[in-house]
Amino acid sequence: MNLTFYGHSCFSIEVCGKKLLFDPFITGNELAKNIDINSIEADYILLSHGHRDHIEDAEAIAKATGATIIAGFEVAMWLADKGISKYHPMNHGGKWTFDFGAVKCVNAIHSSSLPDGSYGGNPMGFIVTSNEKNFYYSGDTALTMDMQLIPKFAKIDFAILCIGDNFTMGIEDSVEAAKMVQTNKVIGVHYDTFGYIKIDQRTAIDFYKKNELELLLPAIGETITI
């Protein structure tokens, strides 16, 4: 399974031949200035919540690729009003089987409003299960005891966790999250983009190693095999 990191919390994973793009925020991210959104392929775009730094490029990429939006009801309807015709609205606790596997929406402790200030519903994370591997994407969240439920839903092969602190979990809390979801492989997201969330990458990787966990921090534009 290959993962391509596009900066901040945006990444793409190919699952059973389908390209899943998560939380596209590229054109507004100075660190991702070398990424051309017109080159990004997507069959599905999964949106964890409505904040601009997670959905800014969703409309453009969806219209260019014909991708189906998977998001909370309010976010999906907001994009539908902008002319997106392929979308699948979901909400917390819900699960749906697509042609690549299944998506289950799980709790995230954060906030959510859309770029125009309208109500963005509740933020969420995703569990994606497939015939290849299963993974958990936390979205933006605080550490929460609800994460202990995730291994009851699926055996998690790897997790994509926010690690930048200030607005979300930091390094220490993300380690606890990894232990709760019972995985030893984590791809970190939501760090370094803004001054509030800059981290020392070496210290973060070493802290994970101390806890017998692996933290992967791919460069923007880099594709890794998981």
C-alpha positions in Angstrom: 0.0 0.0 0.0 1.5 3.4 -1.1 1.0 6.7 0.7 1.8 10.1 -0.8 2.1 13.0 1.5 1.0 16.4 0.1 1.7 18.5 3.3 -0.2 19.4 6.4 -2.9 16.7 6.7 -3.3 16.0 3.0 -2.2 12.5 1.8 -3.3 9.9 -0.7 -3.4 6.2 -0.3 -4.1 3.7 -3.0 -6.5 1.0 -1.7 -7.5 -1.9 -3.9 -6.8 0.1 -7.1 -8.7 3.2 -5.9 -6.9 6.4 -5.0 -8.2 7.9 -1.7 -7.3 11.5 -1.1 -7.7 13.0 2.4 -8.2 16.6 3.5 -6.7 18.4 0.5 -5.1 21.7 1.6 -2.3 22.5 -0.9 -2.7 25.8 -2.7 -2.9 27.7 0.6 0.1 25.8 2.1 3.4 27.6 1.4 5.3 24.5 2.2 3.5 22.6 -0.6 4.1 25.3 -3.3 5.8 22.8 -5.5 2.7 20.5 -5.6 0.5 21.0 -8.7 -3.1 20.1 -7.7 -3.9 19.4 -11.3 -1.5 16.5 -11.2 -3.3 14.8 -8.3 -5.5 11.8 -9.1 -8.4 10.8 -6.9 -11.3 8.4 -7.0 -12.5 9.5 -3.5 -11.9 12.5 -1.4 -12.4 12.0 2.4 -12.8 15.1 4.5 -12.5 14.9 8.3 -14.1 18.3 9.0 -14.8 21.7 7.5 -11.8 23.8 8.4 -10.1 25.6 5.5 -6.8 23.8 6.1 -8.6 20.5 5.4 -11.0 21.2 2.5 -9.6 24.2 0.6 -8.8 22.2 -2.6 -11.6 19.7 -2.3 -13.9 21.4 -4.7 -11.3 22.0 -7.4 -9.9 18.4 -7.2 -13.3 16.8 -7.1 -14.4 18.7 -10.2 -11.2 18.0 -12.1 -11.1 14.2 -11.3 -14.7 13.3 -10.8 -13.9 12.0 -7.4 -16.6 11.1 -4.9 -16.6 13.2 -1.7 -16.9 11.3 1.5 -17.6 13.6 4.4 -19.9 14.5 7.3 -23.4 15.5 6.2 -22.9 19.2 6.5 -19.6 19.3 4.7 -20.9 17.1 1.9 -24.0 19.3 1.4 -21.9 22.5 1.4 -19.9 21.1 -1.4 -23.0 19.8 -3.2 -24.3 23.4 -3.2 -21.0 24.3 -5.0 -21.8 22.0 -7.8 -20.2 18.7 -6.6 -22.5 16.0 -7.9 -20.7 12.9 -6.5 -20.8 12.7 -2.8 -21.6 10.4 0.1 -22.6 12.0 3.3 -21.9 10.2 6.6 -21.9 10.8 10.3 -20.4 9.5 13.6 -20.7 5.7 14.1 -21.8 5.2 10.5 -20.2 2.6 8.2 -20.5 2.2 4.5 -18.9 -0.3 2.0 -17.5 1.2 -1.1 -15.7 -0.5 -4.1 -12.3 -0.3 -2.3 -13.5 -1.4 1.2 -15.4 0.1 4.1 -15.3 3.4 5.8 -16.4 3.9 9.4 -16.7 7.4 10.9 -15.4 7.7 14.5 -15.2 10.4 17.0 -12.8 13.3 16.9 -12.6 16.0 19.6 -12.0 19.3 17.8 -14.2 22.0 16.2 -15.6 22.4 12.7 -16.8 25.3 10.7 -16.8 25.9 6.9 -14.6 28.6 5.2 -17.6 30.9 4.9 -18.4 30.6 8.6 -21.3 28.3 8.2 -21.9 25.2 10.4 -19.5 22.4 9.6 -21.1 19.6 11.6 -18.9 17.6 14.0 -15.3 16.6 13.2 -14.5 13.0 12.7 -11.9 10.4 12.1 -12.0 7.4 9.7 -11.3 3.7 9.9 -10.7 2.3 6.4 -10.8 -1.5 6.1 -10.0 -3.4 2.9 -8.7 -6.7 1.6 -5.2 -5.2 1.7 -4.7 -3.3 5.0 -6.7 -1.5 7.6 -5.9 2.0 8.8 -7.1 4.7 11.1 -6.9 8.4 10.3 -7.5 10.6 13.3 -8.4 13.8 11.6 -7.8 16.8 14.0 -8.4 15.6 17.5 -7.4 15.7 21.1 -6.5 12.4 22.7 -9.8 10.7 23.7 -10.6 7.5 25.5 -12.9 6.7 22.5 -9.8 5.6 20.7 -9.9 2.4 22.8 -12.9 1.4 20.8 -11.1 1.4 17.5 -9.4 -2.0 17.8 -12.8 -3.5 18.5 -13.9 -2.3 15.0 -10.8 -3.5 13.1 -7.2 -4.6 13.4 -5.3 -1.5 12.6 -2.1 -2.0 10.5 -1.1 1.7 10.7 -2.5 5.0 11.8 -2.2 8.6 10.4 -2.2 10.8 13.5 -2.1 14.6 14.1 1.1 15.4 16.0 1.6 19.2 15.9 0.1 20.1 19.3 -1.6 23.4 20.1 -4.7 22.7 18.0 -4.6 18.9 18.2 -2.6 16.1 19.9 1.1 16.6 20.3 3.8 14.0 20.2 3.2 12.6 23.7 -0.6 12.3 23.3 -0.2 10.8 19.8 1.9 8.0 21.3 -0.9 7.2 23.7 -3.3 7.2 20.8 -1.2 4.7 18.9 -1.2 2.5 22.0 -4.9 2.7 22.3 -5.6 1.8 18.7 -3.0 -1.0 19.0 -0.7 -0.2 16.2 3.1 0.3 16.2 3.3 2.3 12.9 2.3 5.9 12.7 2.4 8.5 9.9 2.4 12.0 11.4 0.4 14.8 9.9 -0.7 18.3 10.9 2.7 19.7 11.9 5.2 22.4 10.8 2.7 24.2 8.5 2.2 27.1 10.9 4.3 28.6 13.7 1.9 27.2 16.3 2.5 23.6 15.2 6.2 23.4 14.4 7.9 20.3 15.9 11.4 19.0 16.3 11.2 16.0 13.9 14.2 14.2 15.3 13.0 14.5 18.9 9.6 13.2 17.8 11.0 10.2 16.0 13.2 9.4 19.0 10.3 9.7 21.4 8.4 7.1 19.4 11.4 4.8 19.3 11.6 5.1 23.1 8.0 3.8 23.2 8.8 1.0 20.8 6.8 2.7 18.0 7.7 3.8 14.5 6.9 7.4 13.4 7.2 8.1 9.7 7.4 11.7 8.5 7.6 11.7 4.7 8.6 14.8 2.9 6.0 16.8 1.0 5.5 15.0 -2.4 7.2 11.8 -1.2 5.5 8.4 -1.7 6.2 5.7 0.8 5.2 2.0 0.9 3.5 0.9 4.1 
